[in-house]
């Protein structure tokens, strides 16, 4: 792979749950789309180490320098130079549906058949649901988060270990190729649970709020899924982000 630096500007669509990287500590895989409609996967982004000026949210326009990854051969993947990240505005609400609807694939399998590793779909017959994690799963996640938080260079500020949510969030849905059942890897969904628990006071009240949002409000107003495959298992696709984007009645194939 080439070490030549390139520059890029994307509107962020996805911030996945933090993971532990052997070489980089706690990292977040992010994805976005350029103004020309090209998907880009940003990695490794040590999101909680970013400065206030570089920290970004969904829909922000982000500029960065990158090189081609050494091991990841997926076309959309970028090895990001973390210190080059600059936030420059945000995609307006009125622009989201007209722009993104032209990038929608009819199904996950169609995206895979065209060589893509990232895609947007309009899911049908969606059902958001949750299930409580086992105590062992929670302990394993806490250990992984603690190890990732401790791992870093001498110059990095020490991170407080993240607390995993006690529930796994999932979606059943259909696309043009048939039914699916995916875990939701969107960091925002898990943050939503903790926010709801602080606001509502109990786990169940937070879960009820999430269920109403994802099972009633989003499907009624318009919802997109950002999906992507795994570098090590390219035939395995995951739900990376849930986007509230108005229905427009317009879509085209990637």
N, C-alpha and C positions, 0 to 999 in steps of 0.2 A: 504494500500500500504506500501511497505517496505521503511524504511528510510536508508537502507544500501547504502553507496556510491559505485558507480561503475565508471569505467573509460572507455573512448571511444575515437576513432579517426575517423574523417569523412572528406571527401572533400565536401566543401560547394557548394550546388547547388542553394539555394534560400535564399534571404533576402526579406521578404514581406514588404509591406508598414508599417511604424510604427503605433502602436495603443496605445490607453490609457488603462492602466490596473489600476484597483482600488487599488491594493496592491503595484504595482511596478512603477507606473508612465508611462513614454513613453517606450514601449517595442517593439521589433522586433521579429517576429516568423521566425526562420531560419530552413532550412532542408538540410541534406547532406546524403552521403552514405559512409559506411565503406569500407575498402579494401576487406572485405568478401562479399560485395554486399548487406548489410542490410541498409534500410532506417532509419534515425533518425530525429526526430523533436526536435529542441532546443528551450526551452522557460523557463523562461523569460530572454531574452537577452536585456539589456538596452544598445543598441549598441553605442549610442552617449556618453555614460559614460565610455566606455572601454578605457583602456590605448592604446597608440600607438602600444605597443608590442602585445596587445591582439586583436586589431581591424583587422578584416579579410575581404577578398573579395571572390567573387565567384571563385571556383576551389582551394582555399587554403585548405591545410590539417590542421585541427584544432583538438587539443586534449583537453579534458575537463573531469571533474568529474560530476556525476549527480546521482540523486535518482529518484525513480519512482514518478510520480506526484500524488498528493492527490486526485484530482477530474477527471483528464483526464485519461480515461482508454484505450485510443488508444495505440496499441502495440508499435508503433514507438516513442512515446512521452517521452522526457527526461526533468526533472526539473534540469536545469544546475546550477552548482555553478559558478557564474560569475567570481570570482577571480581565478579560476583554468584554464581559457581559455589560451591556448598557440598555436600560429601559427607556424607550422613546414613545410614549403615548400608549393608547389602547384602542382596539377595534371598537367602534361605536355599536350600540345595540341595534340600530337601524341597518347597519351594514352586514351584520352576522349572517342572517338568513339568506339574503341575496347572494353573498359570496360563497358560503359553505355549501349551499344546496347544489351548486354546480359540481361539487366534488364527491357527491354521495355515490357509493357503490350499492348495487342491489342486494348483495350478500357478502358474507365473509369469504365464502368459497370463490366467488367471482374475483374479489380482490386478490386472493392467493393465486388464482389462475393467470392473472395478468402480471405476476411477479412483484406485487406490492407487499410490504411488510407493515404498513400502516394504512388505515382506511377509516372513512366515516360511513355509517349506515343509519337509516331510519328504521328503528326496530318496530315490530308489530306485535300485538298481543302481549305486551310487557307485564311482568309480575315481579315487583320487588319483594324480596323476603329476606329473613335473617335467621341465623341459628347461633346459639351460644357456643363459644369455644370451650374445649375441655381445659381443665386446670393445667394439664401437661402442656398443651399447645400455648397457653398464656405464659407459662414459665419459660418455655423455649423461646418465645418471642421476646420476652423481657430480657433474657440473657443475650440474645442476638443484638437487641437495641443497645444494651449496656456496653457490649464489646465494641460496637460500631461507634458509640459516643466517645469511648476512651481512645480509639484509634485516630491518630492524626499526627501532624508534624509538630515540632517544638514551638512553632510560631502560631499554631492554631489556638483559638480560645476553647477551653474545655466545655463540651456540650453536656447539658443535662439529658439523661437517657429518656427517649420517648416512651410513653405508656401505650401499649397496644389496646385497641378497643376490645371489649369482652365478647363482641359478636362478629361473625363473618357476615358480610352483606353480599347478596347475590341477586341476579336477575334471570328469570326465565323470559325468553322472547323468541320471536320468529323473524326470519328474513326470507328472501325469495327462494332460498335453498332448503328451508325447513326450520325446525325448532332447535333451540340452544339453551344451555343453562351455564352461565358464567359467574364466577366470583368477581366482585367489583373491586378492582385494584386502585381506584381513584382515591388519592389522599384526601380530597375535599369531602368525600362521603364519610370518612372516619372522623375528620375534624367536625363535620356537621353533627355527628352523634355526641361528641363531647360538649359542643356548644349547646345542643339541645338539652343535654342532661343538666348543665349549669343553669340554663334558663328555666326549664320545666321542673327540675328538682328530682326526677327519678329516671331510671333506665327506661321503664315502659312508656312514660310520657314522651321521651325523646324518640323512641322507636315508633310510636304512633304518629308523631310529627313527620318523621322520615317516610313512613308508609303513605301518609296522605300526600306528601310532596311528590314522591316517585310513582305512586299508583294512581293519583288523581290529577294533581296540578300539572306536572310535566307532560303526561300523555295528552291532556286536553289542550295545552298551549303549543306543544311541539317539543320533541326530544330527539337528540342524536346520540349515538354511541361512537366513541373513538375506540377502535380495536387495533391490536397489533400482535404480531407473532413473536416467538422467542428465538433468540440467536442460536441457542444450542439445539432447539427442537422447532424448526421452522414450520412444521405442520400443526403445531399447537398455537392456537390463537387465544388472546385474553381480552377482557373488557378493561380498558385503561382509563376511560373517562366518560362521564355522563354529562351531556351538554344540553342546557335549556335553550333551544333555538326554534323560533317560530316556524310553523309549516308555511310553505310558499306555493306548493303545487308544482314546483320546478325542480328537476334533478337531472343529472346526466352522469354517464359512466366515467370513471377515471380513465 
